[in-house]
């Protein structure tokens, strides 16, 4: 690429390069913003100016690596969740905006409470849900479980970096806390069915852990298990908030209505109007 180019010229090349590989051209802008620690305003102000050679080389390297099928978040090494950076690796699911709505729902229901709540995050991955809950409500006692030792290692690193005092436990769903009781259980479990594989982008399929993506029984397997395990873990007036696939609302609601016959079980929609959460309020 020629020298003495402006940020705008190099960014246009990078966006076109990614689009020619079937990827979102916007990723080029994100690389630049993240590497420079710029706001969008900073970028706009600098677009006409000459781009330093090191910055240009870094952007070229980033977009070429991305064009080969590596996620933006793996190249950067992190993803933002609730305005905090969380380290991500091939051993963890990349946090997504839809999952932020689980935390938003939890805070909407409990944000004004002054009492300490016992909160359980099942399948914590990067620790994004558990750590965010602890940062937003420091008085809560938060436990996070994952079956993957590698994912837990990443979650612990995130908790240390973000100064969040979390109890991390390795185990299969609720097994490590089977004799405990909780006020709130949160989870973003694997819920993609094998039949939905064609809907999963290759960049996700080949880079993120299948253990955190796919589930048997049409994607309902983990919900079936949680519906059996959670009744023994909940305190009176407890709450359960689970992320679900957009086609699973009716099936998952039925599971938890059966498991908690006296609870109020509702299907909550995300910002796009799709079924995204099951909310269980116990009496």
N, C-alpha and C positions, 0 to 999 in steps of 0.2 A: 504494500500500500504506500502511496506517495506520502512525503513529509509535508510539513507546513499546512496540515489540514485542521479545520475547526472541529470542535466537539460535534456540531450539527452534522458535518459531512461524515465523520467517522460513525456517528450514531445511526445515520441513514444507511450506511453500508452494513453495519452490524444487524440492524433490523431486517433488511432485505435478505441478508445471508441466512438468518434463522428462518424467515418465511419460505425461502427456497428449499429448506429442509423440512417443511411441514410443521414448523414450530411457531409459537407466538412471537412476533417481532418485538413486543413490549418487553420481553425478557432482557433485551439489550439495554434498555433504559434502566431497568431495575439493577442490573449489574453495576452500571455506572453510578447510580444513586447510592447503592450500598457501599461500594468500594471507596467512594469519595466522601461518604457520610453527609450527603447533600439532601436538601429538601427539593421539591419540584421547582420552587422559586429559584433556588441556587442554580439548578440546571438551566432554566430558561435564561437567566442572566448571563450564563457562561457559554451558551450555544454558539455565539458568533466568534468566540475567542479561540486561539490556537490550543490544541490539545497537547499536553506534554507527552513525550515519547513513551515514558514508562506507563502512563495512564492508557495510552493507545494500545500498547503491547498487552497490558492486563486485560483490557476489554476484548481484544482479539483472541487471547487465550481462553477467556471465559466462554465466548460464544462458540468457538470451535469445539470446546469440551462439551458444551450443552448440545451442539448439533450431533454429537456422537451418542446421545441418549442419556446423558447424566442430568439429573434434576438440578434446577437452579439452586435449591436449598443445600444439596450435597456439595456443590461447587463452592458456595459461600460458607458452608459449614453450620448454618443456623437458619431458623425460621422465626418470624415474629408471631407472638400469641399474646393477646391482651397487652400490646405495646411493650412486650419484653422479649428479648432474644433467647431462643432455646436451641441448644446444640442438637443437631440431628445427624444420624449416621444410617448406614444401610440396615442396622439392627432395630431401627425405630420407625414408626409411622410418622410421616411429616404432618405436624399440626395444621389444621385447616380452619378457615373462618367459620364453617358450620359448627365446629366443635366449640368455638367461643360462645355460642348460644347456650350451651349447657351451663357454663359458668354464669352467663348473664341471667339465666333463669334462676339459678341457685341464689344469686345476689338479690334478684328482684323479690324473692320469697323470704330471704333471711338477712338482707343487708342491714336492716334496722335493729335486729336482735342484738342485745348486749351480752347475753349468755354465751358461754363457750359451747360449741357444737362438736360432736364427734363425727368426723366425715371420713368416708371410705371411697377411694378411687380404685376401681377394679380394672386392671389392664392399663397401667399408667403410661407405658411407652416412654416418651421423653419427660414425663412428669408434668406436662403442661397444665392439666386440669388441677392436680393436687397442689402444685406450687402456686398457681394463680389464686386458688381459694385461700391458701395460707397468707399470701401477700395482701389480698383484699380484706381478709378477716383474720388478723394475727392471733386473735384469742381462740380460734378453733384448733382442735386437736385432729390433725390430718394423718391418715394412714394411706399408703399407696402400695398396691400389689401388682406384680407382673410375673408371668411364668418364665420370662426370658431374663437370664442373668446379665446378658449383654445390654438389653434395654435398661435394666435397673441401674447398671453402671453409668449409663448416659444420664438417667434421671437424677441420680445422686450428684453427678457433676453439675447438672443444671441447678439443683437445689443449693449446692454449696456456693456457686457463682452468684445466685440471686438471693442468697441469705434467707433461705426458707427452711424452717425446722420441721422436717417431715419424717415420719417413721416409714421406712421402706422394708417390704417383706417379699421374699421370693416364694411363689407357689401358684397353684392352679386355682384360678378364680378366688372364691372366698375361703378356701381351705386353711390358710394360715391364721384366720381370725374366726374360725367356726364356733368358738365359745365366747365371742364378744358381742356387744350390742352397739348399734350406731344410730345417730339421729338422721344422717343423710348418706345415701349411697349414690355415687356418680359413676358413669362408665360410658366410654365410646368403644364398644366391643367390635370384633370382626363381624360383618354382617353381609358381605357380598356372597351370593350363591355362585356355584360353578356355571350355572346357566347365564349369569350376567357377565361372564368373562369377556365377551366381545365388547361390552360397554366400558371396560377398563382400559385407559390409555396405556400403550406399551411402556411409556416412561415410568408409569406407576408399577405395572406388572413386573418389570425387570429390575426395579431398584428398591422397592419397599417390601418388608417382610410379609410373606403370604400368611403367616401365623396371625398377623394383625389385620389382614384384609378379608380372608375368605372363611366361611363357616358352612358346615354341612346342614342337611335338612332345609334346603332352600334358603340358607343364610340365617336360619332361626335357632341353630343349635345352642349358641351361648345364651340366648334369651330363655330358652327352655330350661337350661341349667340354672340360670339366675332366678327364674321363677320358683324353682324348687329350693334353692339354697337361701335366698334372702329373707323369707318369712321368719327364720330362726335368728336373724341378725338384727332385726329392726326394733328400735324402741317405740313406745307409744307416740303417736303423732309424727312418726318418721316420714321421710320423703325419699323417693327414688327418682332419679332423672337419668334416662338412658338415651343415647343417640341411636337412631334407627335409619334404615334405608328408606327411600322415599315411597317404596311400594309395600312396606311392612307394617304400616300403622294398624290395620285391622287385626292382623295375626298376632302382633305383639301385645296389643291391648287385650285381646282375648286371653292370652297366657297369664297376664298379670291380674286381670279381673278374676280369673279362676284362683290364682294363688293368694289374692288378697280380696276376698269377697265383700269385706266391709269398707274397703278403701275407695277413694275417688280416683279413677284411672282415666287420664285424658291423653289424646294425641295432639301434640303441639306442632305448629308449622314454622318453617324457617322464613327468612326474609324474602325468599323467592316464592313463598306460598306452598312449598312442598312439605309433606309430612317429614318431620326431622327428629322429634323427641317423644318419648313416653314419660309422662309425669304421674307419679303415684303419691297421693297424700293419704297417709294412714290416719284412722280416727284416734 
